[in-house]
C-alpha cells in the first residue's frame, strides 16, 4: 500500500497547499524586482517635462540591438508598475528619450514605448522666459517633392511632425509661432513655423497617465531682424525666433521692480521659483539697493503672498523670520499647475517687486 504523504514522480512538491492563485497575487512582482537588480536591467534617470524633477530608477530596456535606422531611435522600457507616464523623459545612454503613448501593465511590470529626442525646441514665452523642451521629430515630407511656390517665389516644402510633452508651456503654443530647427552654431539657421497642432494623449481624457502632443512644423524664411542669437545663463549660444530685446531671456520669473525713486527691490532665492509640495520650506530674501548699487540693510521688507483660490491657500503656510519669507506646502495634488504671487516692498512703498512661484514635487 502506498502512503498518501509520500512524494513520487507523479506528485510534485506543493508549498502553497491549494492557495496557488492567492500566493501568486501576493508575490507576482517579486520576480520582476529581483530582475531589476541583475545585469539585465540598467539604471536610468526619469524626468518630468521641464527636467525640473528627476528620479534615479532601475528598468529593463528592450530593443537596444536594432535592425533598421528607424528602430535605432525606438526603445521599449519595463518599469515597476505606476512609475512612468506619457510625456516623461528617460535619460539613457547619454540621451533623452520621450515616453510616447499610453503606458500598459500586465500587473507585474509596466511597459512603455520611447523615442529618441533629436533636438531641443526653444522659444520665448509671454513671461520673459526662454522655454526648452526636448522633442522627437518625424519627417512629414515623405511623399512630397520638397518644393512649393508660384511664378514669383519657390521655397522648400519641408515639414516635420514634432512630438512634445503636454504641460503649461506647450499648451500655449499657437499657430504661426516660429522656431529654429538647426545647429546652434549655424550662421543662418533653418526656421520652421507651427502650422498645426494635435493632442495625442491628454490627462483630460486619461487622468493620471500624462500626455503628449504633435505639432506640424513647416519650413519658413529666416528673418535677420527678428531671429537673434542669444547667450543663456549657462553660456550656451542659441537662436531664438522673434526675440524681443526688451524681454530678459534669463530663466527667471522675477519681474522688474516699479522704481518710483532711486531705490530698487529684489527677491532672492536658491534654485528655481518652485516650492516642493510635502517637502522642506523655501526661503525668500529681500535685497534693497540704491542708485549706486549699494545694499541697504536698514530697510524692513514687507511681504505679501497671494493665492489663486481658497483651496491653494488651505495647503500652504508662510511666515516671516528675520525679514525672510518662508513658505511650506502640504502634499496635495490640487497644488500642481497652481501658482502663487509673492510681493515685496519697503514700508513706504517707494519700490516693489514680485515673482510667480510654482509648485513641484516627487514623481
C-alpha positions as a Markdown table, in Angstrom:
| # | Residue | x | y | z |
|---|---|---|---|---|
| 1 | Unk | 0.0 | 0.0 | 0.0 |
| 2 | Unk | 1.3 | 3.4 | -1.0 |
| 3 | Unk | 1.2 | 6.1 | 1.7 |
| 4 | Unk | -0.6 | 9.3 | 0.7 |
| 5 | Unk | 2.2 | 11.6 | 2.1 |
| 6 | Unk | 5.0 | 10.0 | 0.1 |
| 7 | Unk | 6.2 | 12.1 | -2.8 |
| 8 | Unk | 6.8 | 10.1 | -6.0 |
| 9 | Unk | 7.4 | 11.1 | -9.6 |
| 10 | Unk | 3.8 | 11.9 | -10.2 |
| 11 | Unk | 3.5 | 14.1 | -7.1 |
| 12 | Unk | 5.4 | 17.4 | -7.2 |
| 13 | Unk | 6.2 | 19.4 | -4.1 |
| 14 | Unk | 3.4 | 21.9 | -3.4 |
| 15 | Unk | 4.3 | 24.7 | -0.9 |
| 16 | Unk | 1.0 | 26.6 | -1.2 |
| 17 | Unk | -1.3 | 23.7 | -0.3 |
| 18 | Unk | -4.3 | 24.7 | -2.5 |
| 19 | Unk | -4.0 | 28.5 | -2.5 |
| 20 | Unk | -1.8 | 28.9 | -5.6 |
| 21 | Unk | -3.8 | 31.8 | -7.1 |
| 22 | Unk | -3.6 | 33.9 | -3.9 |
| 23 | Unk | 0.0 | 33.1 | -3.4 |
| 24 | Unk | 0.8 | 34.2 | -7.0 |
| 25 | Unk | -1.0 | 37.5 | -6.5 |
| 26 | Unk | 0.9 | 38.2 | -3.2 |
| 27 | Unk | 4.3 | 37.7 | -4.8 |
| 28 | Unk | 3.7 | 38.4 | -8.5 |
| 29 | Unk | 6.0 | 41.4 | -8.6 |
| 30 | Unk | 8.9 | 39.9 | -6.7 |
| 31 | Unk | 10.5 | 38.2 | -9.7 |
| 32 | Unk | 10.5 | 41.4 | -11.6 |
| 33 | Unk | 12.1 | 43.4 | -8.8 |
| 34 | Unk | 14.7 | 40.7 | -8.5 |
| 35 | Unk | 15.4 | 41.0 | -12.2 |
| 36 | Unk | 15.9 | 44.8 | -11.8 |
| 37 | Unk | 18.8 | 44.1 | -9.5 |
| 38 | Unk | 20.6 | 41.9 | -12.1 |
| 39 | Unk | 22.7 | 42.8 | -15.1 |
| 40 | Unk | 19.7 | 42.6 | -17.5 |
| 41 | Unk | 18.5 | 45.9 | -16.0 |
| 42 | Unk | 20.1 | 49.3 | -16.2 |
| 43 | Unk | 20.0 | 52.5 | -14.1 |
| 44 | Unk | 18.3 | 55.5 | -15.8 |
| 45 | Unk | 17.1 | 58.9 | -14.8 |
| 46 | Unk | 13.3 | 59.6 | -15.1 |
| 47 | Unk | 12.4 | 63.3 | -15.7 |
| 48 | Unk | 9.2 | 65.3 | -15.8 |
| 49 | Unk | 8.5 | 67.5 | -18.9 |
| 50 | Unk | 10.7 | 70.5 | -18.0 |
| 51 | Unk | 13.5 | 68.4 | -16.4 |
| 52 | Unk | 13.0 | 70.1 | -13.0 |
| 53 | Unk | 12.2 | 66.9 | -11.2 |
| 54 | Unk | 14.3 | 63.7 | -11.7 |
| 55 | Unk | 14.4 | 60.3 | -10.1 |
| 56 | Unk | 17.1 | 57.5 | -10.4 |
| 57 | Unk | 15.4 | 54.2 | -11.1 |
| 58 | Unk | 16.2 | 50.7 | -12.4 |
| 59 | Unk | 14.4 | 49.4 | -15.5 |
| 60 | Unk | 14.9 | 46.9 | -18.4 |
| 61 | Unk | 15.5 | 48.5 | -21.8 |
| 62 | Unk | 14.4 | 46.5 | -24.8 |
| 63 | Unk | 15.3 | 47.0 | -28.5 |
| 64 | Unk | 18.9 | 48.0 | -28.0 |
| 65 | Unk | 20.0 | 45.9 | -30.9 |
| 66 | Unk | 18.2 | 47.5 | -33.9 |
| 67 | Unk | 17.8 | 46.0 | -37.4 |
| 68 | Unk | 17.0 | 49.3 | -39.1 |
| 69 | Unk | 17.7 | 53.0 | -38.8 |
| 70 | Unk | 14.2 | 53.7 | -37.6 |
| 71 | Unk | 14.4 | 51.0 | -34.9 |
| 72 | Unk | 17.6 | 52.6 | -33.6 |
| 73 | Unk | 15.5 | 55.6 | -32.5 |
| 74 | Unk | 12.9 | 53.5 | -30.7 |
| 75 | Unk | 13.1 | 51.7 | -27.4 |
| 76 | Unk | 10.8 | 49.8 | -25.0 |
| 77 | Unk | 11.1 | 50.1 | -21.3 |
| 78 | Unk | 9.9 | 47.8 | -18.5 |
| 79 | Unk | 9.3 | 49.6 | -15.2 |
| 80 | Unk | 7.8 | 48.9 | -11.9 |
| 81 | Unk | 4.0 | 49.5 | -12.0 |
| 82 | Unk | 2.9 | 53.1 | -11.7 |
| 83 | Unk | 6.4 | 54.5 | -12.4 |
| 84 | Unk | 6.2 | 56.2 | -15.9 |
| 85 | Unk | 3.7 | 58.3 | -17.7 |
| 86 | Unk | 3.3 | 59.6 | -21.2 |
| 87 | Unk | 5.3 | 62.7 | -21.7 |
| 88 | Unk | 8.1 | 61.9 | -19.3 |
| 89 | Unk | 11.7 | 61.7 | -20.3 |
| 90 | Unk | 14.1 | 58.8 | -19.7 |
| 91 | Unk | 17.9 | 59.7 | -19.8 |
| 92 | Unk | 19.6 | 56.6 | -21.1 |
| 93 | Unk | 22.9 | 56.2 | -22.9 |
| 94 | Unk | 23.6 | 59.9 | -22.6 |
| 95 | Unk | 20.4 | 60.9 | -24.5 |
| 96 | Unk | 16.9 | 61.9 | -23.7 |
| 97 | Unk | 14.1 | 59.5 | -24.7 |
| 98 | Unk | 10.5 | 60.7 | -24.7 |
| 99 | Unk | 7.8 | 58.3 | -23.5 |
| 100 | Unk | 5.2 | 58.3 | -26.2 |
| 101 | Unk | 1.9 | 56.5 | -25.8 |
| 102 | Unk | -0.4 | 55.1 | -23.1 |
| 103 | Unk | 1.6 | 53.0 | -20.6 |
| 104 | Unk | 0.5 | 49.4 | -20.3 |
| 105 | Unk | 0.8 | 46.9 | -17.5 |
| 106 | Unk | 0.2 | 43.2 | -17.0 |
| 107 | Unk | 0.1 | 43.5 | -13.2 |
| 108 | Unk | 3.7 | 42.5 | -12.9 |
| 109 | Unk | 5.5 | 45.3 | -14.7 |
| 110 | Unk | 4.7 | 48.5 | -16.7 |
| 111 | Unk | 5.8 | 48.7 | -20.4 |
| 112 | Unk | 6.2 | 52.0 | -22.3 |
| 113 | Unk | 7.5 | 52.9 | -25.7 |
| 114 | Unk | 10.1 | 55.6 | -26.1 |
| 115 | Unk | 11.5 | 57.7 | -29.0 |
| 116 | Unk | 14.9 | 59.3 | -29.2 |
| 117 | Unk | 14.8 | 63.1 | -28.9 |
| 118 | Unk | 16.9 | 64.6 | -31.6 |
| 119 | Unk | 16.9 | 68.3 | -30.6 |
| 120 | Unk | 15.7 | 70.9 | -28.1 |
| 121 | Unk | 12.8 | 73.2 | -29.3 |
| 122 | Unk | 13.3 | 76.7 | -27.9 |
| 123 | Unk | 11.0 | 79.7 | -27.7 |
| 124 | Unk | 10.4 | 82.9 | -25.7 |
| 125 | Unk | 7.1 | 82.9 | -23.8 |
| 126 | Unk | 5.0 | 85.8 | -22.6 |
| 127 | Unk | 6.6 | 85.7 | -19.2 |
| 128 | Unk | 10.1 | 86.7 | -20.4 |
| 129 | Unk | 11.5 | 83.2 | -20.2 |
| 130 | Unk | 13.3 | 81.0 | -22.7 |
| 131 | Unk | 11.5 | 77.7 | -22.8 |
| 132 | Unk | 13.3 | 74.5 | -23.8 |
| 133 | Unk | 11.7 | 71.1 | -24.4 |
| 134 | Unk | 13.4 | 68.0 | -25.8 |
| 135 | Unk | 11.5 | 66.8 | -28.9 |
| 136 | Unk | 11.2 | 63.8 | -31.2 |
| 137 | Unk | 10.7 | 64.8 | -34.8 |
| 138 | Unk | 9.3 | 62.8 | -37.8 |
| 139 | Unk | 9.7 | 63.7 | -41.4 |
| 140 | Unk | 6.3 | 64.7 | -42.8 |
| 141 | Unk | 7.7 | 65.3 | -46.3 |
| 142 | Unk | 8.0 | 61.7 | -47.3 |
| 143 | Unk | 5.7 | 61.9 | -50.3 |
| 144 | Unk | 6.4 | 65.4 | -51.5 |
| 145 | Unk | 8.9 | 66.7 | -54.0 |
| 146 | Unk | 10.0 | 69.2 | -51.3 |
| 147 | Unk | 9.0 | 72.4 | -53.2 |
| 148 | Unk | 6.0 | 74.7 | -53.2 |
| 149 | Unk | 5.6 | 78.1 | -54.8 |
| 150 | Unk | 4.1 | 80.2 | -57.6 |
| 151 | Unk | 5.5 | 82.1 | -60.6 |
| 152 | Unk | 7.2 | 84.6 | -58.2 |
| 153 | Unk | 8.8 | 82.5 | -55.5 |
| 154 | Unk | 9.7 | 78.9 | -54.9 |
| 155 | Unk | 10.6 | 77.7 | -51.4 |
| 156 | Unk | 11.0 | 74.4 | -49.6 |
| 157 | Unk | 8.0 | 72.3 | -48.6 |
| 158 | Unk | 9.8 | 70.6 | -45.7 |
| 159 | Unk | 7.6 | 69.6 | -42.9 |
| 160 | Unk | 8.2 | 67.8 | -39.5 |
| 161 | Unk | 5.9 | 66.4 | -37.0 |
| 162 | Unk | 7.3 | 67.3 | -33.6 |
| 163 | Unk | 6.1 | 65.4 | -30.5 |
| 164 | Unk | 6.3 | 67.2 | -27.2 |
| 165 | Unk | 5.0 | 66.6 | -23.7 |
| 166 | Unk | 1.9 | 68.4 | -22.6 |
| 167 | Unk | 2.5 | 70.9 | -19.8 |
| 168 | Unk | 1.6 | 74.5 | -19.0 |
| 169 | Unk | 4.1 | 75.9 | -21.5 |
| 170 | Unk | 3.5 | 73.7 | -24.5 |
| 171 | Unk | -0.3 | 74.2 | -24.1 |
| 172 | Unk | 0.3 | 77.8 | -25.0 |
| 173 | Unk | 2.0 | 77.0 | -28.4 |
| 174 | Unk | 0.0 | 78.7 | -31.2 |
| 175 | Unk | -0.1 | 78.6 | -34.9 |
| 176 | Unk | 2.3 | 80.8 | -36.8 |
| 177 | Unk | 4.9 | 80.7 | -33.9 |
| 178 | Unk | 8.3 | 80.3 | -35.4 |
| 179 | Unk | 11.2 | 78.1 | -34.2 |
| 180 | Unk | 14.9 | 77.5 | -35.2 |
| 181 | Unk | 15.4 | 73.8 | -36.0 |
| 182 | Unk | 19.1 | 73.6 | -36.9 |
| 183 | Unk | 22.6 | 73.6 | -35.5 |
| 184 | Unk | 23.1 | 76.3 | -32.8 |
| 185 | Unk | 26.4 | 77.4 | -34.4 |
| 186 | Unk | 24.8 | 77.9 | -37.9 |
| 187 | Unk | 25.2 | 81.4 | -39.1 |
| 188 | Unk | 21.7 | 81.4 | -40.7 |
| 189 | Unk | 19.6 | 78.5 | -39.2 |
| 190 | Unk | 16.6 | 76.9 | -40.8 |
| 191 | Unk | 13.4 | 78.3 | -39.4 |
| 192 | Unk | 10.1 | 76.5 | -39.1 |
| 193 | Unk | 6.6 | 77.8 | -38.4 |
| 194 | Unk | 3.9 | 76.0 | -36.4 |
| 195 | Unk | 1.1 | 75.2 | -38.8 |
| 196 | Unk | -1.0 | 72.6 | -37.0 |
| 197 | Unk | -1.3 | 71.1 | -33.5 |
| 198 | Unk | -3.0 | 67.9 | -32.3 |
| 199 | Unk | -3.3 | 66.4 | -28.9 |
| 200 | Unk | -2.1 | 62.7 | -29.0 |
| 201 | Unk | -2.9 | 61.7 | -25.4 |
| 202 | Unk | -4.2 | 64.0 | -22.7 |
| 203 | Unk | -4.8 | 63.9 | -19.0 |
| 204 | Unk | -8.2 | 65.4 | -19.7 |
| 205 | Unk | -9.2 | 62.0 | -21.1 |
| 206 | Unk | -6.9 | 59.6 | -19.3 |
| 207 | Unk | -6.4 | 61.1 | -15.9 |
| 208 | Unk | -3.0 | 60.3 | -14.3 |
| 209 | Unk | -1.3 | 58.8 | -17.4 |
| 210 | Unk | 0.3 | 62.0 | -18.7 |
| 211 | Unk | 0.0 | 63.4 | -22.2 |
| 212 | Unk | 1.8 | 64.3 | -25.4 |
| 213 | Unk | 1.0 | 66.5 | -28.5 |
| 214 | Unk | 2.2 | 66.6 | -32.0 |
| 215 | Unk | 2.8 | 69.9 | -33.8 |
| 216 | Unk | 3.4 | 70.2 | -37.5 |
| 217 | Unk | 6.4 | 72.5 | -38.4 |
| 218 | Unk | 6.6 | 73.9 | -41.9 |
| 219 | Unk | 9.8 | 75.4 | -43.4 |
| 220 | Unk | 9.8 | 79.2 | -43.1 |
| 221 | Unk | 12.1 | 82.1 | -44.0 |
| 222 | Unk | 14.9 | 83.4 | -41.8 |
| 223 | Unk | 14.4 | 87.0 | -40.6 |
| 224 | Unk | 17.6 | 88.6 | -39.5 |
| 225 | Unk | 15.7 | 91.5 | -37.9 |
| 226 | Unk | 13.7 | 89.3 | -35.6 |
| 227 | Unk | 15.6 | 86.0 | -35.3 |
| 228 | Unk | 18.6 | 86.5 | -32.9 |
| 229 | Unk | 21.3 | 84.5 | -31.3 |
| 230 | Unk | 21.4 | 85.0 | -27.5 |
| 231 | Unk | 23.5 | 83.6 | -24.7 |
| 232 | Unk | 21.8 | 81.7 | -21.9 |
| 233 | Unk | 22.9 | 81.6 | -18.3 |
| 234 | Unk | 25.0 | 78.5 | -18.8 |
| 235 | Unk | 27.0 | 80.3 | -21.5 |
| 236 | Unk | 25.4 | 78.4 | -24.4 |
| 237 | Unk | 24.6 | 80.4 | -27.5 |
| 238 | Unk | 21.3 | 79.6 | -29.1 |
| 239 | Unk | 18.9 | 81.0 | -31.8 |
| 240 | Unk | 15.5 | 82.4 | -30.7 |
| 241 | Unk | 12.9 | 83.5 | -33.3 |
| 242 | Unk | 11.0 | 86.8 | -32.9 |
| 243 | Unk | 13.3 | 87.7 | -30.0 |
| 244 | Unk | 12.3 | 90.8 | -28.1 |
| 245 | Unk | 15.3 | 92.5 | -26.6 |
| 246 | Unk | 13.1 | 94.2 | -24.0 |
| 247 | Unk | 12.5 | 90.8 | -22.5 |
| 248 | Unk | 15.0 | 89.1 | -20.3 |
| 249 | Unk | 16.0 | 85.7 | -21.7 |
| 250 | Unk | 17.4 | 84.5 | -18.4 |
| 251 | Unk | 15.4 | 81.6 | -16.9 |
| 252 | Unk | 13.8 | 83.6 | -14.1 |
| 253 | Unk | 10.3 | 84.7 | -13.3 |
| 254 | Unk | 11.4 | 87.7 | -11.3 |
| 255 | Unk | 9.6 | 90.8 | -12.6 |
| 256 | Unk | 11.3 | 94.2 | -13.0 |
| 257 | Unk | 10.6 | 96.4 | -9.9 |
| 258 | Unk | 8.5 | 99.5 | -10.1 |
| 259 | Unk | 11.0 | 102.2 | -9.3 |
| 260 | Unk | 9.5 | 105.5 | -8.1 |
| 261 | Unk | 12.8 | 106.6 | -6.5 |
| 262 | Unk | 16.4 | 105.6 | -6.8 |
| 263 | Unk | 15.5 | 102.6 | -4.5 |
| 264 | Unk | 15.3 | 99.1 | -6.1 |
| 265 | Unk | 13.9 | 95.9 | -4.6 |
| 266 | Unk | 14.9 | 92.4 | -5.5 |
| 267 | Unk | 13.6 | 89.0 | -4.4 |
| 268 | Unk | 16.3 | 86.4 | -4.0 |
| 269 | Unk | 16.0 | 82.6 | -3.6 |
| 270 | Unk | 18.0 | 79.4 | -4.2 |
| 271 | Unk | 17.4 | 77.4 | -7.3 |
| 272 | Unk | 14.2 | 77.8 | -9.3 |
| 273 | Unk | 11.0 | 79.6 | -8.2 |
| 274 | Unk | 9.4 | 76.3 | -7.3 |
| 275 | Unk | 8.1 | 75.0 | -3.9 |
| 276 | Unk | 8.1 | 71.3 | -3.5 |
| 277 | Unk | 4.8 | 70.1 | -2.1 |
| 278 | Unk | 5.2 | 67.9 | 1.0 |
| 279 | Unk | 8.9 | 68.9 | 1.2 |
| 280 | Unk | 11.0 | 71.5 | 3.0 |
| 281 | Unk | 10.1 | 75.1 | 3.2 |
| 282 | Unk | 11.5 | 77.5 | 0.7 |
| 283 | Unk | 13.1 | 80.8 | 1.9 |
| 284 | Unk | 12.9 | 84.1 | 0.0 |
| 285 | Unk | 15.1 | 87.0 | 0.9 |
| 286 | Unk | 14.8 | 90.7 | 0.2 |
| 287 | Unk | 17.6 | 92.9 | -1.2 |
| 288 | Unk | 17.2 | 96.7 | -1.4 |
| 289 | Unk | 19.7 | 98.7 | -3.5 |
| 290 | Unk | 20.3 | 102.4 | -4.0 |
| 291 | Unk | 21.1 | 104.0 | -7.4 |
| 292 | Unk | 24.8 | 103.3 | -6.8 |
| 293 | Unk | 24.1 | 99.6 | -6.4 |
| 294 | Unk | 24.9 | 99.6 | -2.7 |
| 295 | Unk | 22.9 | 97.2 | -0.5 |
| 296 | Unk | 20.7 | 98.9 | 2.1 |
| 297 | Unk | 20.4 | 96.7 | 5.2 |
| 298 | Unk | 18.3 | 99.1 | 7.3 |
| 299 | Unk | 15.0 | 98.6 | 5.4 |
| 300 | Unk | 12.4 | 96.3 | 6.8 |
| 301 | Unk | 10.9 | 94.2 | 4.0 |
| 302 | Unk | 7.1 | 94.0 | 3.6 |
| 303 | Unk | 5.9 | 90.7 | 2.2 |
| 304 | Unk | 2.6 | 89.7 | 0.7 |
| 305 | Unk | 1.6 | 86.2 | -0.5 |
| 306 | Unk | -1.4 | 86.0 | -2.9 |
| 307 | Unk | -3.0 | 82.7 | -3.7 |
| 308 | Unk | -5.4 | 82.0 | -6.7 |
| 309 | Unk | -8.2 | 80.4 | -4.5 |
| 310 | Unk | -9.1 | 79.1 | -1.1 |
| 311 | Unk | -8.0 | 75.6 | -2.0 |
| 312 | Unk | -4.4 | 76.6 | -2.6 |
| 313 | Unk | -4.5 | 78.8 | 0.5 |
| 314 | Unk | -5.5 | 75.8 | 2.6 |
| 315 | Unk | -2.4 | 73.8 | 1.9 |
| 316 | Unk | 0.3 | 76.4 | 2.1 |
| 317 | Unk | 1.9 | 78.0 | 5.2 |
| 318 | Unk | 4.1 | 81.1 | 5.3 |
| 319 | Unk | 5.9 | 83.1 | 8.0 |
| 320 | Unk | 8.5 | 85.9 | 8.2 |
| 321 | Unk | 11.6 | 85.4 | 10.3 |
| 322 | Unk | 14.4 | 88.0 | 10.5 |
| 323 | Unk | 12.9 | 89.6 | 7.4 |
| 324 | Unk | 12.9 | 86.4 | 5.3 |
| 325 | Unk | 9.8 | 84.8 | 4.0 |
| 326 | Unk | 9.4 | 81.1 | 4.5 |
| 327 | Unk | 6.7 | 79.1 | 2.6 |
| 328 | Unk | 5.9 | 75.4 | 3.1 |
| 329 | Unk | 3.3 | 73.4 | 1.1 |
| 330 | Unk | 1.5 | 70.4 | 2.4 |
| 331 | Unk | 1.2 | 67.5 | -0.1 |
| 332 | Unk | -1.9 | 67.7 | -2.2 |
| 333 | Unk | -2.3 | 67.1 | -5.9 |
| 334 | Unk | -4.5 | 70.1 | -6.2 |
| 335 | Unk | -1.4 | 72.3 | -5.9 |
| 336 | Unk | 0.0 | 71.1 | -9.1 |
| 337 | Unk | -0.4 | 73.5 | -12.0 |
| 338 | Unk | -1.1 | 76.3 | -9.5 |
| 339 | Unk | 0.9 | 79.4 | -8.9 |
| 340 | Unk | 1.2 | 81.9 | -6.0 |
| 341 | Unk | 2.4 | 85.5 | -6.2 |
| 342 | Unk | 4.9 | 86.9 | -3.8 |
| 343 | Unk | 5.1 | 90.7 | -3.5 |
| 344 | Unk | 8.0 | 92.7 | -1.8 |
| 345 | Unk | 8.0 | 96.3 | -0.9 |
| 346 | Unk | 9.6 | 98.7 | 1.5 |
| 347 | Unk | 7.5 | 100.2 | 4.4 |
| 348 | Unk | 7.0 | 103.5 | 2.5 |
| 349 | Unk | 6.1 | 101.6 | -0.8 |
| 350 | Unk | 8.8 | 103.5 | -2.7 |
| 351 | Unk | 9.8 | 100.4 | -4.6 |
| 352 | Unk | 8.4 | 96.9 | -5.1 |
| 353 | Unk | 9.0 | 93.6 | -6.9 |
| 354 | Unk | 7.1 | 90.4 | -7.3 |
| 355 | Unk | 7.6 | 86.8 | -8.6 |
| 356 | Unk | 5.3 | 84.0 | -9.6 |
| 357 | Unk | 6.1 | 80.7 | -7.8 |
| 358 | Unk | 5.0 | 77.3 | -9.0 |
| 359 | Unk | 4.6 | 74.0 | -7.1 |
| 360 | Unk | 6.5 | 70.8 | -7.8 |
| 361 | Unk | 7.2 | 67.6 | -6.1 |
| 362 | Unk | 8.4 | 64.0 | -6.4 |
| 363 | Unk | 7.5 | 61.9 | -9.4 |
